[in-house]
Amino acid sequence: MGSTSIQSAPEIKTVDTIENIEKIKIATSMMKLTGKVHSSLIPAFLKAGQIYSIDPVLLVVLCYTESTFDPNAISKKNYKGLMQTPHKTGYTDIDIMYGARILKEKMDVANGDKIKALALYKGGLNNEAFKQATKTYDIYRKVKNSII
């Protein structure tokens, strides 16, 4: 009888695997929201989520509710870009990072209360902002629950 050699499984890099899973979640959330994947935005959502410790899917949903992924969107109040921030940089990755930083600041002010933070992002602690924030958070939960 010949000897049987046992091959070890290839080394799996946990960080790469987790990053790929997160990219899939981001892409899936975009698909569920708009029917298409905005693949050029995925790395920016992933990086912003990592830097600011925010679920990238929440950032995707916020972007969707703010601009429906239109980098040229301008609101009635003159907020601009993907994340509807006061200043449009002209670079989608920086716009996403800027929006994530603003949301993180609002999360800190709101002591982690996502709906309150979203309301602050969307205009303050008034009825309209809370209505928009609640709608955004409901979309986030539905999308998140459908991809887990």
N, CA and C atoms as an extended XYZ file, in Angstrom:
444
Properties=species:S:1:pos:R:3:atomname:S:1:resname:S:1:resid:I:1 pbc="F F F"
N         0.828       -1.189        0.000 N   MET     1
C         0.000        0.000        0.000 CA  MET     1
C         0.866        1.244        0.000 C   MET     1
N         0.458        2.208       -0.765 N   GLY     2
C         1.206        3.457       -0.809 CA  GLY     2
C         0.849        4.340        0.371 C   GLY     2
N         1.718        5.234        0.653 N   SER     3
C         1.439        6.143        1.763 CA  SER     3
C         0.506        7.257        1.279 C   SER     3
N        -0.343        7.652        2.149 N   THR     4
C        -1.284        8.716        1.842 CA  THR     4
C        -0.788        9.988        2.505 C   THR     4
N        -0.626       11.004        1.731 N   SER     5
C        -0.198       12.270        2.335 CA  SER     5
C        -1.438       13.119        2.585 C   SER     5
N        -1.407       13.771        3.675 N   ILE     6
C        -2.519       14.644        4.042 CA  ILE     6
C        -2.079       16.073        3.789 C   ILE     6
N        -2.862       16.736        2.995 N   GLN     7
C        -2.543       18.135        2.711 CA  GLN     7
C        -3.294       19.019        3.684 C   GLN     7
N        -2.620       20.011        4.134 N   SER     8
C        -3.302       20.939        5.031 CA  SER     8
C        -4.101       21.934        4.197 C   SER     8
N        -5.151       22.413        4.792 N   ALA     9
C        -6.011       23.387        4.116 CA  ALA     9
C        -5.237       24.676        3.911 C   ALA     9
N        -5.554       25.383        2.845 N   PRO    10
C        -4.871       26.660        2.638 CA  PRO    10
C        -5.184       27.607        3.794 C   PRO    10
N        -4.208       28.434        4.101 N   GLU    11
C        -4.378       29.383        5.194 CA  GLU    11
C        -5.435       30.404        4.807 C   GLU    11
N        -6.366       30.597        5.690 N   ILE    12
C        -7.434       31.570        5.445 CA  ILE    12
C        -7.113       32.803        6.265 C   ILE    12
N        -7.077       33.906        5.602 N   LYS    13
C        -6.812       35.161        6.293 CA  LYS    13
C        -8.143       35.712        6.778 C   LYS    13
N        -8.330       35.699        8.070 N   THR    14
C        -9.594       36.103        8.666 CA  THR    14
C        -9.962       37.530        8.284 C   THR    14
N        -9.013       38.434        8.324 N   VAL    15
C        -9.299       39.831        8.004 CA  VAL    15
C        -9.810       39.961        6.574 C   VAL    15
N        -9.156       39.285        5.623 N   ASP    16
C        -9.602       39.338        4.229 CA  ASP    16
C       -10.991       38.747        4.078 C   ASP    16
N       -11.251       37.661        4.773 N   THR    17
C       -12.561       37.008        4.693 CA  THR    17
C       -13.646       37.922        5.240 C   THR    17
N       -13.402       38.533        6.387 N   ILE    18
C       -14.383       39.445        6.981 CA  ILE    18
C       -14.621       40.633        6.056 C   ILE    18
N       -13.549       41.165        5.483 N   GLU    19
C       -13.690       42.296        4.566 CA  GLU    19
C       -14.522       41.911        3.343 C   GLU    19
N       -14.301       40.726        2.807 N   ASN    20
C       -15.084       40.270        1.652 CA  ASN    20
C       -16.545       40.087        2.019 C   ASN    20
N       -16.811       39.565        3.201 N   ILE    21
C       -18.196       39.410        3.668 CA  ILE    21
C       -18.859       40.782        3.770 C   ILE    21
N       -18.129       41.755        4.328 N   GLU    22
C       -18.681       43.108        4.446 CA  GLU    22
C       -18.960       43.706        3.067 C   GLU    22
N       -18.077       43.474        2.111 N   LYS    23
C       -18.298       43.971        0.746 CA  LYS    23
C       -19.555       43.355        0.148 C   LYS    23
N       -19.760       42.079        0.399 N   ILE    24
C       -20.961       41.394       -0.104 CA  ILE    24
C       -22.207       41.988        0.540 C   ILE    24
N       -22.144       42.268        1.845 N   LYS    25
C       -23.290       42.874        2.537 CA  LYS    25
C       -23.608       44.250        1.953 C   LYS    25
N       -22.562       45.029        1.695 N   ILE    26
C       -22.762       46.360        1.119 CA  ILE    26
C       -23.400       46.244       -0.258 C   ILE    26
N       -22.853       45.383       -1.090 N   ALA    27
C       -23.388       45.198       -2.446 CA  ALA    27
C       -24.826       44.701       -2.402 C   ALA    27
N       -25.110       43.759       -1.525 N   THR    28
C       -26.461       43.218       -1.402 CA  THR    28
C       -27.435       44.290       -0.937 C   THR    28
N       -27.008       45.129       -0.003 N   SER    29
C       -27.907       46.187        0.469 CA  SER    29
C       -28.210       47.176       -0.650 C   SER    29
N       -27.202       47.500       -1.466 N   MET    30
C       -27.446       48.387       -2.616 CA  MET    30
C       -28.443       47.759       -3.582 C   MET    30
N       -28.262       46.462       -3.841 N   MET    31
C       -29.144       45.754       -4.757 CA  MET    31
C       -30.584       45.765       -4.234 C   MET    31
N       -30.739       45.559       -2.943 N   LYS    32
C       -32.084       45.542       -2.369 CA  LYS    32
C       -32.727       46.929       -2.419 C   LYS    32
N       -31.928       47.967       -2.308 N   LEU    33
C       -32.461       49.321       -2.294 CA  LEU    33
C       -32.773       49.853       -3.688 C   LEU    33
N       -31.901       49.570       -4.654 N   THR    34
C       -32.049       50.210       -5.971 CA  THR    34
C       -32.135       49.242       -7.139 C   THR    34
N       -31.891       47.967       -6.883 N   GLY    35
C       -31.899       47.003       -7.971 CA  GLY    35
C       -30.593       46.928       -8.723 C   GLY    35
N       -29.595       47.687       -8.262 N   LYS    36
C       -28.273       47.603       -8.889 CA  LYS    36
C       -27.193       47.838       -7.836 C   LYS    36
N       -25.989       47.450       -8.199 N   VAL    37
C       -24.851       47.607       -7.299 CA  VAL    37
C       -23.978       48.741       -7.813 C   VAL    37
N       -23.684       49.675       -6.954 N   HIS    38
C       -22.787       50.777       -7.279 CA  HIS    38
C       -21.395       50.360       -6.799 C   HIS    38
N       -20.761       49.489       -7.577 N   SER    39
C       -19.530       48.832       -7.131 CA  SER    39
C       -18.394       49.808       -6.841 C   SER    39
N       -18.364       50.930       -7.502 N   SER    40
C       -17.280       51.885       -7.258 CA  SER    40
C       -17.365       52.509       -5.866 C   SER    40
N       -18.539       52.446       -5.234 N   LEU    41
C       -18.723       53.044       -3.911 CA  LEU    41
C       -18.419       52.076       -2.766 C   LEU    41
N       -18.383       50.797       -3.048 N   ILE    42
C       -18.227       49.783       -1.996 CA  ILE    42
C       -16.974       50.017       -1.148 C   ILE    42
N       -15.801       50.223       -1.741 N   PRO    43
C       -14.616       50.429       -0.900 CA  PRO    43
C       -14.738       51.643        0.028 C   PRO    43
N       -15.382       52.699       -0.435 N   ALA    44
C       -15.535       53.898        0.390 CA  ALA    44
C       -16.456       53.634        1.582 C   ALA    44
N       -17.558       52.922        1.349 N   PHE    45
C       -18.454       52.589        2.460 CA  PHE    45
C       -17.743       51.686        3.469 C   PHE    45
N       -16.989       50.735        2.975 N   LEU    46
C       -16.257       49.817        3.844 CA  LEU    46
C       -15.231       50.573        4.684 C   LEU    46
N       -14.446       51.414        4.044 N   LYS    47
C       -13.403       52.164        4.760 CA  LYS    47
C       -14.014       53.137        5.769 C   LYS    47
N       -15.039       53.855        5.373 N   ALA    48
C       -15.693       54.802        6.289 CA  ALA    48
C       -16.281       54.076        7.487 C   ALA    48
N       -16.882       52.927        7.238 N   GLY    49
C       -17.431       52.137        8.339 CA  GLY    49
C       -16.356       51.682        9.308 C   GLY    49
N       -15.222       51.276        8.774 N   GLN    50
C       -14.119       50.825        9.620 CA  GLN    50
C       -13.533       51.986       10.421 C   GLN    50
N       -13.293       53.100        9.781 N   ILE    51
C       -12.669       54.243       10.456 CA  ILE    51
C       -13.562       54.795       11.560 C   ILE    51
N       -14.857       54.899       11.289 N   TYR    52
C       -15.770       55.533       12.247 CA  TYR    52
C       -16.596       54.541       13.061 C   TYR    52
N       -16.306       53.271       12.930 N   SER    53
C       -17.015       52.216       13.681 CA  SER    53
C       -18.526       52.317       13.488 C   SER    53
N       -18.923       52.447       12.236 N   ILE    54
C       -20.346       52.492       11.870 CA  ILE    54
C       -20.584       51.357       10.891 C   ILE    54
N       -21.682       50.657       11.054 N   ASP    55
C       -22.041       49.593       10.125 CA  ASP    55
C       -22.116       50.179        8.715 C   ASP    55
N       -21.317       49.653        7.782 N   PRO    56
C       -21.360       50.193        6.419 CA  PRO    56
C       -22.734       50.097        5.777 C   PRO    56
N       -23.525       49.120        6.171 N   VAL    57
C       -24.886       49.009        5.628 CA  VAL    57
C       -25.722       50.214        6.060 C   VAL    57
N       -25.522       50.693        7.283 N   LEU    58
C       -26.222       51.900        7.726 CA  LEU    58
C       -25.791       53.093        6.875 C   LEU    58
N       -24.517       53.178        6.556 N   LEU    59
C       -24.038       54.265        5.698 CA  LEU    59
C       -24.646       54.168        4.298 C   LEU    59
N       -24.768       52.950        3.786 N   VAL    60
C       -25.387       52.745        2.464 CA  VAL    60
C       -26.835       53.214        2.494 C   VAL    60
N       -27.574       52.816        3.521 N   VAL    61
C       -28.985       53.201        3.629 CA  VAL    61
C       -29.105       54.713        3.798 C   VAL    61
N       -28.229       55.304        4.600 N   LEU    62
C       -28.260       56.758        4.766 CA  LEU    62
C       -28.012       57.453        3.430 C   LEU    62
N       -27.053       56.984        2.687 N   CYS    63
C       -26.763       57.539        1.364 CA  CYS    63
C       -27.980       57.406        0.445 C   CYS    63
N       -28.604       56.256        0.493 N   TYR    64
C       -29.791       56.018       -0.325 CA  TYR    64
C       -30.911       57.005        0.035 C   TYR    64
N       -31.149       57.197        1.339 N   THR    65
C       -32.235       58.095        1.740 CA  THR    65
C       -31.884       59.561        1.524 C   THR    65
N       -30.611       59.870        1.496 N   GLU    66
C       -30.188       61.255        1.281 CA  GLU    66
C       -30.168       61.631       -0.200 C   GLU    66
N       -29.634       60.739       -1.046 N   SER    67
C       -29.414       61.135       -2.444 CA  SER    67
C       -29.754       60.072       -3.481 C   SER    67
N       -30.240       58.927       -3.043 N   THR    68
C       -30.417       57.758       -3.914 CA  THR    68
C       -29.170       57.492       -4.761 C   THR    68
N       -28.017       57.655       -4.131 N   PHE    69
C       -26.699       57.394       -4.729 CA  PHE    69
C       -26.357       58.343       -5.877 C   PHE    69
N       -26.970       59.514       -5.884 N   ASP    70
C       -26.683       60.501       -6.925 CA  ASP    70
C       -25.611       61.469       -6.406 C   ASP    70
N       -24.389       61.397       -6.937 N   PRO    71
C       -23.327       62.274       -6.451 CA  PRO    71
C       -23.555       63.753       -6.765 C   PRO    71
N       -24.503       64.034       -7.661 N   ASN    72
C       -24.795       65.426       -8.033 CA  ASN    72
C       -26.056       65.969       -7.370 C   ASN    72
N       -26.623       65.209       -6.442 N   ALA    73
C       -27.854       65.642       -5.778 CA  ALA    73
C       -27.611       66.919       -4.975 C   ALA    73
N       -28.595       67.817       -5.038 N   ILE    74
C       -28.561       69.051       -4.242 CA  ILE    74
C       -29.947       69.211       -3.621 C   ILE    74
N       -29.976       69.385       -2.315 N   SER    75
C       -31.259       69.495       -1.610 CA  SER    75
C       -31.795       70.930       -1.676 C   SER    75
N       -33.033       71.094       -1.217 N   LYS    76
C       -33.639       72.424       -1.148 CA  LYS    76
C       -32.850       73.336       -0.215 C   LYS    76
N       -32.176       72.730        0.768 N   LYS    77
C       -31.376       73.511        1.724 CA  LYS    77
C       -29.924       73.645        1.263 C   LYS    77
N       -29.664       73.250        0.023 N   ASN    78
C       -28.353       73.362       -0.615 CA  ASN    78
C       -27.298       72.397       -0.057 C   ASN    78
N       -27.744       71.273        0.515 N   TYR    79
C       -26.800       70.210        0.881 CA  TYR    79
C       -26.494       69.432       -0.393 C   TYR    79
N       -25.281       68.895       -0.461 N   LYS    80
C       -24.819       68.381       -1.740 CA  LYS    80
C       -24.241       66.977       -1.653 C   LYS    80
N       -24.261       66.318       -2.792 N   GLY    81
C       -23.559       65.055       -2.957 CA  GLY    81
C       -24.277       63.841       -2.414 C   GLY    81
N       -23.551       62.740       -2.406 N   LEU    82
C       -24.097       61.448       -1.991 CA  LEU    82
C       -24.692       61.475       -0.593 C   LEU    82
N       -23.990       62.113        0.326 N   MET    83
C       -24.394       62.088        1.731 CA  MET    83
C       -25.085       63.385        2.157 C   MET    83
N       -25.339       64.276        1.186 N   GLN    84
C       -26.033       65.541        1.435 CA  GLN    84
C       -25.387       66.321        2.581 C   GLN    84
N       -24.127       66.629        2.406 N   THR    85
C       -23.357       67.387        3.381 CA  THR    85
C       -23.270       68.847        2.936 C   THR    85
N       -22.840       69.737        3.833 N   PRO    86
C       -22.773       71.149        3.459 CA  PRO    86
C       -21.811       71.451        2.312 C   PRO    86
N       -20.776       70.639        2.162 N   HIS    87
C       -19.763       70.912        1.148 CA  HIS    87
C       -19.563       69.693        0.265 C   HIS    87
N       -19.718       69.873       -1.025 N   LYS    88
C       -19.458       68.796       -1.971 CA  LYS    88
C       -17.984       68.843       -2.345 C   LYS    88
N       -17.319       67.719       -2.181 N   THR    89
C       -15.886       67.691       -2.470 CA  THR    89
C       -15.597       67.377       -3.927 C   THR    89
N       -16.539       66.742       -4.599 N   GLY    90
C       -16.297       66.312       -5.970 CA  GLY    90
C       -15.730       64.907       -6.057 C   GLY    90
N       -15.459       64.314       -4.922 N   TYR    91
C       -14.922       62.948       -4.865 CA  TYR    91
C       -15.869       62.103       -4.033 C   TYR    91
N       -16.432       61.066       -4.647 N   THR    92
C       -17.443       60.269       -3.947 CA  THR    92
C       -16.891       59.619       -2.684 C   THR    92
N       -15.645       59.150       -2.721 N   ASP    93
C       -15.099       58.500       -1.527 CA  ASP    93
C       -14.947       59.488       -0.372 C   ASP    93
N       -14.553       60.712       -0.678 N   ILE    94
C       -14.424       61.724        0.381 CA  ILE    94
C       -15.800       62.151        0.866 C   ILE    94
N       -16.777       62.259       -0.045 N   ASP    95
C       -18.144       62.591        0.366 CA  ASP    95
C       -18.679       61.550        1.352 C   ASP    95
N       -18.442       60.287        1.074 N   ILE    96
C       -18.906       59.214        1.964 CA  ILE    96
C       -18.178       59.294        3.307 C   ILE    96
N       -16.879       59.527        3.266 N   MET    97
C       -16.103       59.652        4.496 CA  MET    97
C       -16.591       60.852        5.317 C   MET    97
N       -16.855       61.958        4.655 N   TYR    98
C       -17.338       63.166        5.316 CA  TYR    98
C       -18.704       62.913        5.973 C   TYR    98
N       -19.598       62.272        5.242 N   GLY    99
C       -20.905       61.934        5.810 CA  GLY    99
C       -20.782       60.990        6.996 C   GLY    99
N       -19.882       60.023        6.900 N   ALA   100
C       -19.668       59.077        8.016 CA  ALA   100
C       -19.120       59.807        9.235 C   ALA   100
N       -18.212       60.746        9.003 N   ARG   101
C       -17.666       61.505       10.139 CA  ARG   101
C       -18.756       62.323       10.820 C   ARG   101
N       -19.614       62.949       10.027 N   ILE   102
C       -20.725       63.724       10.594 CA  ILE   102
C       -21.651       62.804       11.380 C   ILE   102
N       -21.987       61.639       10.809 N   LEU   103
C       -22.864       60.710       11.522 CA  LEU   103
C       -22.211       60.237       12.814 C   LEU   103
N       -20.922       59.966       12.795 N   LYS   104
C       -20.220       59.539       14.016 CA  LYS   104
C       -20.297       60.626       15.080 C   LYS   104
N       -20.112       61.881       14.693 N   GLU   105
C       -20.235       62.988       15.639 CA  GLU   105
C       -21.642       63.030       16.226 C   GLU   105
N       -22.636       62.823       15.385 N   LYS   106
C       -24.028       62.818       15.858 CA  LYS   106
C       -24.286       61.620       16.778 C   LYS   106
N       -23.670       60.469       16.462 N   MET   107
C       -23.811       59.281       17.318 CA  MET   107
C       -23.223       59.557       18.703 C   MET   107
N       -22.101       60.247       18.739 N   ASP   108
C       -21.481       60.585       20.027 CA  ASP   108
C       -22.376       61.518       20.833 C   ASP   108
N       -22.930       62.537       20.178 N   VAL   109
C       -23.834       63.476       20.845 CA  VAL   109
C       -25.080       62.749       21.351 C   VAL   109
N       -25.564       61.775       20.577 N   ALA   110
C       -26.791       61.038       20.907 CA  ALA   110
C       -26.525       59.825       21.803 C   ALA   110
N       -25.294       59.706       22.305 N   ASN   111
C       -24.925       58.578       23.179 CA  ASN   111
C       -25.254       57.229       22.550 C   ASN   111
N       -25.024       57.103       21.254 N   GLY   112
C       -25.223       55.831       20.567 CA  GLY   112
C       -26.634       55.556       20.089 C   GLY   112
N       -27.564       56.442       20.368 N   ASP   113
C       -28.959       56.273       19.930 CA  ASP   113
C       -29.009       56.555       18.425 C   ASP   113
N       -29.156       55.492       17.635 N   LYS   114
C       -29.076       55.632       16.177 CA  LYS   114
C       -30.172       56.526       15.605 C   LYS   114
N       -31.387       56.391       16.110 N   ILE   115
C       -32.479       57.215       15.564 CA  ILE   115
C       -32.245       58.685       15.896 C   ILE   115
N       -31.841       58.977       17.116 N   LYS   116
C       -31.550       60.368       17.480 CA  LYS   116
C       -30.386       60.905       16.644 C   LYS   116
N       -29.342       60.095       16.451 N   ALA   117
C       -28.195       60.516       15.646 CA  ALA   117
C       -28.618       60.777       14.207 C   ALA   117
N       -29.453       59.899       13.659 N   LEU   118
C       -29.944       60.108       12.294 CA  LEU   118
C       -30.795       61.367       12.205 C   LEU   118
N       -31.598       61.631       13.237 N   ALA   119
C       -32.409       62.858       13.254 CA  ALA   119
C       -31.496       64.085       13.263 C   ALA   119
N       -30.456       64.044       14.069 N   LEU   120
C       -29.504       65.155       14.094 CA  LEU   120
C       -28.842       65.332       12.731 C   LEU   120
N       -28.508       64.227       12.088 N   TYR   121
C       -27.902       64.275       10.750 CA  TYR   121
C       -28.878       64.900        9.761 C   TYR   121
N       -30.150       64.573        9.906 N   LYS   122
C       -31.166       64.992        8.936 CA  LYS   122
C       -31.789       66.350        9.265 C   LYS   122
N       -31.246       67.039       10.247 N   GLY   123
C       -31.731       68.404       10.443 CA  GLY   123
C       -32.018       68.821       11.866 C   GLY   123
N       -31.894       67.937       12.819 N   GLY   124
C       -32.078       68.360       14.199 CA  GLY   124
C       -33.130       67.556       14.928 C   GLY   124
N       -33.421       68.022       16.102 N   LEU   125
C       -34.380       67.311       16.949 CA  LEU   125
C       -35.768       67.907       16.775 C   LEU   125
N       -36.298       67.767       15.574 N   ASN   126
C       -37.646       68.236       15.281 CA  ASN   126
C       -38.450       67.074       14.698 C   ASN   126
N       -39.742       67.250       14.590 N   ASN   127
C       -40.626       66.163       14.144 CA  ASN   127
C       -40.256       65.642       12.760 C   ASN   127
N       -39.969       66.523       11.820 N   GLU   128
C       -39.644       66.092       10.459 CA  GLU   128
C       -38.356       65.281       10.430 C   GLU   128
N       -37.357       65.743       11.164 N   ALA   129
C       -36.078       65.016       11.207 CA  ALA   129
C       -36.257       63.646       11.847 C   ALA   129
N       -37.037       63.569       12.922 N   PHE   130
C       -37.277       62.273       13.561 CA  PHE   130
C       -38.070       61.342       12.651 C   PHE   130
N       -39.009       61.906       11.903 N   LYS   131
C       -39.782       61.097       10.946 CA  LYS   131
C       -38.847       60.510        9.890 C   LYS   131
N       -37.971       61.335        9.328 N   GLN   132
C       -37.018       60.866        8.324 CA  GLN   132
C       -36.034       59.858        8.932 C   GLN   132
N       -35.592       60.139       10.147 N   ALA   133
C       -34.636       59.243       10.821 CA  ALA   133
C       -35.257       57.880       11.090 C   ALA   133
N       -36.499       57.884       11.538 N   THR   134
C       -37.186       56.626       11.814 CA  THR   134
C       -37.371       55.824       10.529 C   THR   134
N       -37.731       56.509        9.460 N   LYS   135
C       -37.877       55.839        8.161 CA  LYS   135
C       -36.534       55.245        7.721 C   LYS   135
N       -35.468       56.007        7.851 N   THR   136
C       -34.132       55.530        7.481 CA  THR   136
C       -33.750       54.317        8.316 C   THR   136
N       -33.994       54.393        9.616 N   TYR   137
C       -33.632       53.279       10.493 CA  TYR   137
C       -34.475       52.039       10.192 C   TYR   137
N       -35.737       52.223        9.872 N   ASP   138
C       -36.594       51.091        9.497 CA  ASP   138
C       -36.081       50.417        8.216 C   ASP   138
N       -35.684       51.221        7.251 N   ILE   139
C       -35.113       50.661        6.016 CA  ILE   139
C       -33.836       49.899        6.348 C   ILE   139
N       -32.998       50.487        7.174 N   TYR   140
C       -31.747       49.839        7.594 CA  TYR   140
C       -32.025       48.471        8.230 C   TYR   140
N       -32.965       48.430        9.157 N   ARG   141
C       -33.276       47.148        9.830 CA  ARG   141
C       -33.788       46.112        8.839 C   ARG   141
N       -34.646       46.522        7.931 N   LYS   142
C       -35.193       45.586        6.939 CA  LYS   142
C       -34.086       45.057        6.041 C   LYS   142
N       -33.249       45.947        5.555 N   VAL   143
C       -32.145       45.534        4.682 CA  VAL   143
C       -31.182       44.636        5.456 C   VAL   143
N       -30.805       45.059        6.634 N   LYS   144
C       -29.841       44.313        7.462 CA  LYS   144
C       -30.381       42.906        7.769 C   LYS   144
N       -31.646       42.833        8.158 N   ASN   145
C       -32.235       41.533        8.486 CA  ASN   145
C       -32.356       40.627        7.262 C   ASN   145
N       -32.479       41.223        6.092 N   SER   146
C       -32.633       40.397        4.890 CA  SER   146
C       -31.308       39.874        4.353 C   SER   146
N       -30.191       40.436        4.813 N   ILE   147
C       -28.894       39.978        4.313 CA  ILE   147
C       -28.090       39.183        5.322 C   ILE   147
N       -28.605       39.027        6.502 N   ILE   148
C       -27.864       38.264        7.528 CA  ILE   148
C       -28.216       36.810        7.453 C   ILE   148
